[in-house]
Amino acid sequence: MVCLCVVLPAQELRQARDAFQTGDAIKVIEIARHGLEHGESAELHNLLGKAYAMSGQPDKVLLELNSAIRLQPNYEGFRFDLAQFTLGVAYYGQVRYDDAVRAFLTTIDLAPDVPQPYRFLGEMLEHARSHLQQINAKCVAAERSEPLNPYAPLLRAKALIAQLGMADWDDNAREAARLLEKAIALRETWRTPTSTLGA
């Protein structure tokens, strides 16, 4: 006898949220697409769009984020996500790295608890050499305002490592190691605010 196991929509939504929280864009895409085959969900569209952005598929982002807004036009969180992702990602896709960095840094100013700009900046530091000190300063401010957020110390550690030279290796290397340990410890308890996930 074959057991056909059906995952309830609420379970799929939780699974997609969990995968998004851990930064597993591929899994989010898989879960969200499967869920949307069985019915419309504004939050699944939103998560799918953000996962496409995280996985470097900017051409698919707008459709999904706009679909979330179409289904829940009065939810400001979805509109914020659309503005947040598309501006920085669009600049990045156009090879306008300075503009992309500035857009992600502005997002950190507006919402220091949202993990995506830290992740994007961490992936594009090679194109952000002239902004490393600014990134460091923004992360310091974000660590003060959101002390449980693991992404700010993680990005600051990456920025410090990117700035390392032989003369200052010891001090900056020690600070980078401390920040990485802090980020790992915080990651164990960190949860993305539900307001950014459309709950």
C-alpha positions as CSV (number, residue, x, y, z in Angstrom):
1,M,0.0,0.0,0.0
2,V,1.4,3.4,-1.1
3,C,1.1,6.2,1.4
4,L,0.5,9.6,-0.2
5,C,1.8,12.1,2.3
6,V,0.3,15.5,1.8
7,V,2.0,18.5,3.4
8,L,-0.4,21.0,4.8
9,P,-0.1,24.6,3.5
10,A,0.7,25.8,7.0
11,Q,3.5,23.3,7.3
12,E,4.9,24.2,3.9
13,L,4.9,27.9,4.9
14,R,6.8,27.1,8.1
15,Q,9.3,25.0,6.2
16,A,9.8,27.8,3.7
17,R,10.3,30.3,6.6
18,D,12.8,28.0,8.3
19,A,14.8,27.5,5.1
20,F,14.8,31.2,4.5
21,Q,16.0,31.9,8.0
22,T,19.0,29.6,7.5
23,G,19.8,31.2,4.2
24,D,19.0,28.1,2.1
25,A,17.6,29.8,-1.0
26,I,17.4,26.6,-3.0
27,K,15.3,24.9,-0.5
28,V,13.0,27.9,-0.1
29,I,12.5,27.9,-3.9
30,E,11.7,24.2,-3.9
31,I,9.2,24.4,-1.1
32,A,7.5,27.6,-2.2
33,R,7.1,26.5,-5.8
34,H,5.6,23.2,-4.6
35,G,3.3,25.0,-2.3
36,L,2.1,27.5,-5.0
37,E,1.2,24.6,-7.2
38,H,-1.6,23.8,-4.7
39,G,-2.9,27.3,-4.1
40,E,-2.0,31.0,-3.9
41,S,-0.2,32.3,-0.9
42,A,1.1,35.9,-0.6
43,E,3.8,34.9,1.8
44,L,5.0,32.0,-0.3
45,H,5.3,34.4,-3.3
46,N,7.2,36.9,-1.1
47,L,9.6,34.2,0.2
48,L,10.1,32.8,-3.3
49,G,10.9,36.3,-4.6
50,K,13.4,36.9,-1.9
51,A,15.0,33.4,-2.4
52,Y,15.4,34.2,-6.1
53,A,17.2,37.4,-5.1
54,M,19.4,35.5,-2.7
55,S,20.3,32.9,-5.3
56,G,21.3,35.4,-8.0
57,Q,18.2,35.2,-10.2
58,P,17.1,38.9,-10.2
59,D,14.9,38.4,-13.4
60,K,12.5,36.3,-11.3
61,V,12.3,38.5,-8.3
62,L,9.9,41.2,-9.4
63,L,7.2,38.7,-10.6
64,E,7.0,37.0,-7.2
65,L,7.3,40.1,-5.0
66,N,4.6,41.8,-7.1
67,S,2.4,38.7,-6.8
68,A,2.6,38.9,-3.0
69,I,1.5,42.6,-3.2
70,R,-1.3,41.7,-5.6
71,L,-2.7,39.1,-3.1
72,Q,-2.3,41.4,0.0
73,P,-2.1,44.9,-1.3
74,N,-2.4,46.6,2.1
75,Y,0.5,44.7,3.7
76,E,3.3,47.2,3.9
77,G,5.9,44.5,4.7
78,F,5.6,43.2,1.1
79,R,6.0,46.6,-0.4
80,F,9.1,47.2,1.8
81,D,10.6,43.9,0.6
82,L,9.9,44.9,-3.0
83,A,11.7,48.2,-2.6
84,Q,14.5,46.7,-0.5
85,F,15.4,43.9,-2.8
86,T,14.8,45.3,-6.3
87,L,16.8,48.4,-5.9
88,G,20.0,46.8,-4.7
89,V,19.6,43.7,-6.8
90,A,18.8,45.7,-9.9
91,Y,21.9,47.8,-9.4
92,Y,24.0,44.7,-8.9
93,G,22.5,43.1,-12.0
94,Q,23.4,46.3,-14.0
95,V,27.0,46.0,-12.7
96,R,26.5,49.3,-10.8
97,Y,28.2,48.0,-7.7
98,D,28.6,51.3,-5.9
99,D,24.9,52.0,-6.2
100,A,24.1,48.5,-5.1
101,V,26.3,48.9,-2.0
102,R,24.7,52.2,-1.2
103,A,21.2,50.7,-1.6
104,F,22.0,47.8,0.8
105,L,23.6,50.2,3.3
106,T,20.4,52.3,3.2
107,T,18.3,49.2,3.9
108,I,20.5,48.5,7.0
109,D,19.8,52.1,8.2
110,L,16.0,51.6,7.7
111,A,15.7,48.1,9.0
112,P,18.9,46.8,10.9
113,D,17.1,43.6,11.8
114,V,16.6,42.4,8.2
115,P,19.3,39.9,7.3
116,Q,19.3,40.1,3.5
117,P,21.4,43.3,3.0
118,Y,24.1,41.9,5.2
119,R,24.1,38.7,3.2
120,F,24.2,40.5,-0.2
121,L,27.0,42.8,1.0
122,G,28.9,39.8,2.3
123,E,28.8,38.2,-1.1
124,M,29.9,41.3,-3.0
125,L,32.8,42.7,-0.8
126,E,35.2,42.3,-3.7
127,H,33.2,45.0,-5.5
128,A,32.9,47.1,-2.3
129,R,36.5,47.9,-1.5
130,S,35.9,51.6,-1.3
131,H,33.0,51.1,1.1
132,L,34.6,48.8,3.6
133,Q,35.0,51.4,6.3
134,Q,31.4,52.5,5.8
135,I,30.2,48.9,6.0
136,N,32.1,48.4,9.2
137,A,30.6,51.5,10.7
138,K,27.0,50.5,9.7
139,C,27.6,47.1,11.2
140,V,28.8,48.6,14.5
141,A,25.7,50.7,14.7
142,A,23.5,47.7,13.8
143,E,25.1,45.6,16.5
144,R,24.2,48.3,19.0
145,S,20.6,48.7,17.9
146,E,20.0,44.9,17.3
147,P,22.4,43.1,19.7
148,L,20.9,39.7,19.0
149,N,21.3,40.0,15.2
150,P,24.1,37.6,14.0
151,Y,24.4,39.1,10.5
152,A,25.9,42.4,11.5
153,P,29.0,40.9,13.3
154,L,29.3,38.3,10.5
155,L,29.5,41.0,7.8
156,R,31.8,43.1,9.9
157,A,34.1,40.2,10.3
158,K,34.1,39.7,6.6
159,A,34.8,43.4,6.0
160,L,37.7,43.3,8.5
161,I,39.2,40.2,6.8
162,A,38.9,42.0,3.4
163,Q,40.9,44.9,4.8
164,L,43.7,42.8,6.3
165,G,47.2,43.7,5.4
166,M,50.4,42.1,6.8
167,A,51.0,45.1,9.1
168,D,47.7,44.9,11.0
169,W,47.1,41.2,10.7
170,D,47.3,40.4,14.4
171,D,44.8,42.9,15.8
172,N,42.3,42.8,13.0
173,A,42.5,39.0,12.7
174,R,41.8,38.6,16.4
175,E,38.8,41.0,16.1
176,A,37.5,39.2,13.0
177,A,37.8,35.9,14.8
178,R,35.9,37.3,17.8
179,L,33.1,38.6,15.6
180,L,32.8,35.3,13.8
181,E,32.4,33.5,17.1
182,K,29.8,36.1,18.2
183,A,27.8,35.7,15.0
184,I,27.9,31.9,15.3
185,A,26.7,32.1,18.9
186,L,23.9,34.5,18.1
187,R,22.8,32.5,15.0
188,E,21.7,29.7,17.4
189,T,18.9,31.9,18.9
190,W,18.2,34.5,16.1
191,R,14.8,34.5,14.5
192,T,13.9,36.8,11.6
193,P,11.1,39.2,12.7
194,T,7.7,38.0,11.4
195,S,7.1,41.5,10.0
196,T,9.6,40.9,7.3
197,L,8.1,37.6,6.4
198,G,4.6,38.7,5.9
199,A,3.1,36.9,8.9
